[in-house]
Amino acid sequence: MIRAVICDDETASLVIIRYLIESEGLPVEIAGTASNGQEALELIQKEEPDLAFLDIQMPKLDGFHVLEKLGEVKTKVIFITVYNTFAYAQRALRLGACDIIAKPIDVQQLKESIIRAIGWNFTDNETLNRAIHYIDLHYSESLTLNSLAEVACCTPSHLSHLFRKYFDTSAVSYIHKIRIRKAAGLLRSGVSVQDAAWQTGYTSMNHFYKYFKLYQGMTPAAYRRDRSKE
């Protein structure tokens, strides 16, 4: 799981980035947020996340100065800005930023930026990374521990051990968690409960309701109804 922080003085941007990550089922854990440059610097130094989404224009310290002051911290930085100029891009790359993306943030742009910054190497174990990448691409298909082990070129028992070690869960539970995240995003966009289940690989509505309530704390219908009011 990629650990990330979001640093932006606009609350809307913090919410949008978190929402896009969760709705797309990306294996990114938000370790913290900051609303100004000084808080951003202290947060990154404390957490040493894999990735930081860093607004350029912030109070106290701008994003460029935050990156300059990070020193030996190995965090990859993606700059966010409403001023997506050539000069900004040049300075960002010169300072070692992985990417610069413009507001308003587009989900595809965000995903591609994360891929460029981190790649699909979600852990330090390449075998597990192959399995996770495959799940992200094929979550709507029939997936089993055996089929994933074949993709990852290892035994089912070894892959099961890796999921327990890195995520403290089984491979099957991880699959359901990703599917439900995707389903939640579909429901928020107005897709029907039945279509959300079908599009995320559930052929049994009973199973869909069971796992949705497990991971979201409410039924799909209640979730869709509540989010439609927001």
C-alpha positions as CSV (number, residue, x, y, z in Angstrom):
1,M,0.0,0.0,0.0
2,I,1.3,3.4,-1.0
3,R,1.4,5.9,1.9
4,A,0.6,9.5,0.8
5,V,-0.1,12.9,2.2
6,I,-2.1,15.7,0.7
7,C,-0.9,19.3,1.2
8,D,-3.2,22.0,0.0
9,D,-4.7,25.1,1.5
10,E,-8.0,24.6,-0.4
11,T,-10.2,22.1,1.5
12,A,-12.0,21.2,-1.7
13,S,-8.7,20.0,-3.2
14,L,-8.0,17.8,-0.2
15,V,-11.5,16.3,-0.4
16,I,-11.3,15.7,-4.2
17,I,-8.0,14.0,-4.2
18,R,-9.0,11.7,-1.4
19,Y,-12.3,11.0,-3.1
20,L,-10.7,10.2,-6.4
21,I,-8.2,7.8,-4.8
22,E,-10.9,6.0,-2.9
23,S,-13.5,5.9,-5.7
24,E,-10.9,4.4,-8.1
25,G,-9.8,1.8,-5.5
26,L,-6.2,2.9,-5.8
27,P,-4.0,1.2,-3.2
28,V,-3.1,4.5,-1.6
29,E,-3.4,5.2,2.1
30,I,-3.7,8.9,3.1
31,A,-1.4,9.2,6.1
32,G,-2.2,12.9,6.7
33,T,-3.1,16.3,5.3
34,A,-1.7,19.8,5.7
35,S,-3.2,23.2,4.9
36,N,-0.1,25.4,4.6
37,G,3.5,25.0,3.6
38,Q,5.0,24.8,7.1
39,E,2.5,22.1,8.1
40,A,3.3,20.3,4.9
41,L,7.0,20.3,5.6
42,E,6.6,19.0,9.2
43,L,4.1,16.4,8.1
44,I,6.3,15.0,5.4
45,Q,9.4,15.0,7.6
46,K,7.4,13.2,10.3
47,E,5.6,10.6,8.2
48,E,8.1,10.2,5.4
49,P,5.4,9.0,3.0
50,D,6.0,7.4,-0.3
51,L,4.1,10.2,-2.1
52,A,3.1,13.8,-1.4
53,F,0.5,15.8,-3.3
54,L,1.8,19.3,-2.9
55,D,0.1,22.5,-3.9
56,I,2.5,25.1,-5.2
57,Q,0.6,28.2,-3.9
58,M,0.3,27.8,-0.1
59,P,0.6,30.2,2.9
60,K,3.9,30.4,4.9
61,L,5.9,28.2,2.4
62,D,5.1,27.5,-1.2
63,G,5.4,24.0,-2.6
64,F,8.7,24.7,-4.2
65,H,10.3,25.8,-0.9
66,V,8.8,22.8,0.9
67,L,10.5,20.5,-1.6
68,E,13.8,22.4,-1.3
69,K,13.8,22.0,2.5
70,L,13.0,18.2,2.5
71,G,16.6,17.3,2.2
72,E,17.2,13.6,2.6
73,V,13.5,12.6,2.8
74,K,12.8,10.2,-0.1
75,T,9.2,11.1,-0.6
76,K,8.1,11.4,-4.3
77,V,6.3,14.7,-5.0
78,I,3.5,15.5,-7.3
79,F,2.8,19.3,-7.6
80,I,-0.7,20.6,-7.9
81,T,-1.4,24.0,-9.3
82,V,-4.0,26.2,-11.0
83,Y,-1.0,28.0,-12.8
84,N,0.2,25.2,-15.1
85,T,2.9,27.3,-16.9
86,F,6.0,26.2,-18.6
87,A,8.1,28.1,-16.1
88,Y,6.4,26.2,-13.2
89,A,7.0,22.9,-14.9
90,Q,10.6,23.6,-15.5
91,R,11.2,24.6,-11.9
92,A,9.3,21.6,-10.6
93,L,11.4,19.1,-12.6
94,R,14.6,20.9,-11.8
95,L,13.8,20.4,-8.1
96,G,13.1,16.7,-8.6
97,A,9.3,16.6,-8.6
98,C,7.9,13.6,-10.4
99,D,5.0,15.4,-12.0
100,I,2.9,18.6,-12.0
101,I,-0.9,18.4,-12.5
102,A,-3.4,21.2,-13.1
103,K,-6.6,22.0,-11.2
104,P,-9.4,21.1,-11.5
105,I,-8.0,17.6,-11.1
106,D,-9.1,14.9,-13.5
107,V,-9.2,11.3,-12.3
108,Q,-7.3,9.9,-15.3
109,Q,-4.6,12.6,-15.0
110,L,-4.3,11.7,-11.3
111,K,-4.0,8.0,-11.9
112,E,-1.4,8.5,-14.7
113,S,0.6,10.9,-12.4
114,I,0.7,8.3,-9.6
115,I,1.8,5.7,-12.0
116,R,4.6,7.9,-13.3
117,A,5.7,8.8,-9.7
118,I,5.5,5.4,-8.1
119,G,4.8,2.9,-10.8
120,W,2.6,0.0,-9.9
121,N,5.2,-1.1,-7.4
122,F,2.9,-0.8,-4.4
123,T,5.2,-2.8,-2.0
124,D,8.9,-3.8,-2.0
125,N,7.9,-7.3,-3.1
126,E,7.7,-7.7,-6.8
127,T,5.6,-11.0,-6.6
128,L,2.9,-9.2,-4.6
129,N,3.0,-6.2,-6.9
130,R,2.2,-8.3,-9.9
131,A,-0.8,-9.8,-8.1
132,I,-2.0,-6.3,-6.9
133,H,-1.6,-4.9,-10.4
134,Y,-3.6,-7.7,-11.9
135,I,-6.4,-7.3,-9.3
136,D,-6.6,-3.6,-10.2
137,L,-7.0,-4.3,-13.9
138,H,-9.3,-7.4,-13.6
139,Y,-11.3,-6.9,-10.4
140,S,-14.6,-7.4,-12.3
141,E,-13.5,-10.9,-13.4
142,S,-13.5,-14.2,-11.6
143,L,-10.4,-14.1,-9.4
144,T,-9.1,-16.8,-7.0
145,L,-6.0,-17.3,-5.0
146,N,-4.9,-20.0,-7.4
147,S,-5.4,-17.8,-10.5
148,L,-3.5,-14.9,-8.9
149,A,-0.7,-17.1,-7.8
150,E,-0.3,-18.2,-11.5
151,V,-0.1,-14.6,-12.6
152,A,2.4,-13.8,-9.9
153,C,4.5,-16.8,-10.7
154,C,4.4,-18.3,-7.2
155,T,2.5,-20.9,-5.1
156,P,-0.9,-20.0,-3.6
157,S,0.4,-20.5,-0.1
158,H,3.3,-18.1,-0.7
159,L,1.0,-15.5,-2.1
160,S,-1.4,-15.9,0.8
161,H,1.5,-15.4,3.1
162,L,2.5,-12.2,1.3
163,F,-1.0,-10.7,1.6
164,R,-1.0,-11.5,5.3
165,K,2.4,-10.0,5.8
166,Y,1.9,-6.8,3.9
167,F,-1.9,-6.1,4.3
168,D,-2.9,-8.2,7.3
169,T,-5.7,-9.7,5.2
170,S,-6.3,-12.6,2.8
171,A,-6.1,-12.3,-0.9
172,V,-9.8,-12.9,-1.2
173,S,-10.6,-10.1,1.3
174,Y,-8.3,-7.7,-0.5
175,I,-10.2,-8.4,-3.8
176,H,-13.6,-7.8,-2.1
177,K,-12.2,-4.5,-0.6
178,I,-11.1,-3.3,-4.0
179,R,-14.4,-4.3,-5.7
180,I,-16.5,-2.5,-3.0
181,R,-14.4,0.7,-3.4
182,K,-15.1,0.6,-7.1
183,A,-18.8,-0.1,-6.5
184,A,-19.0,2.8,-4.1
185,G,-17.6,5.1,-6.8
186,L,-20.2,3.8,-9.3
187,L,-23.1,4.3,-6.8
188,R,-21.9,7.9,-6.2
189,S,-22.0,8.6,-9.9
190,G,-25.6,7.4,-10.1
191,V,-25.3,3.8,-11.3
192,S,-28.0,1.5,-10.0
193,V,-27.2,-1.0,-7.2
194,Q,-27.6,-4.0,-9.5
195,D,-25.4,-2.5,-12.2
196,A,-22.7,-1.6,-9.6
197,A,-22.7,-5.2,-8.4
198,W,-22.5,-6.6,-12.0
199,Q,-19.7,-4.1,-13.0
200,T,-17.5,-5.1,-10.1
201,G,-17.7,-8.8,-10.5
202,Y,-20.6,-9.8,-8.3
203,T,-23.0,-12.4,-9.7
204,S,-24.8,-12.8,-6.4
205,M,-26.6,-9.8,-5.0
206,N,-26.5,-11.4,-1.6
207,H,-22.7,-11.5,-1.7
208,F,-22.6,-7.9,-2.9
209,Y,-24.8,-6.7,-0.1
210,K,-22.8,-8.7,2.5
211,Y,-19.4,-7.3,1.5
212,F,-20.7,-3.8,0.8
213,K,-22.1,-3.5,4.3
214,L,-18.9,-5.0,5.7
215,Y,-16.6,-2.4,4.1
216,Q,-19.0,0.6,3.9
217,G,-21.0,0.1,7.1
218,M,-24.4,0.3,5.3
219,T,-26.4,-1.3,2.4
220,P,-25.6,-0.2,-1.2
221,A,-29.1,1.3,-1.5
222,A,-28.6,3.4,1.7
223,Y,-25.2,4.5,0.5
224,R,-26.5,5.5,-2.9
225,R,-29.4,7.4,-1.4
226,D,-27.2,9.2,1.2
227,R,-24.6,10.2,-1.4
228,S,-27.2,11.5,-3.8
229,K,-28.1,14.2,-1.2
230,E,-24.6,15.5,-1.0
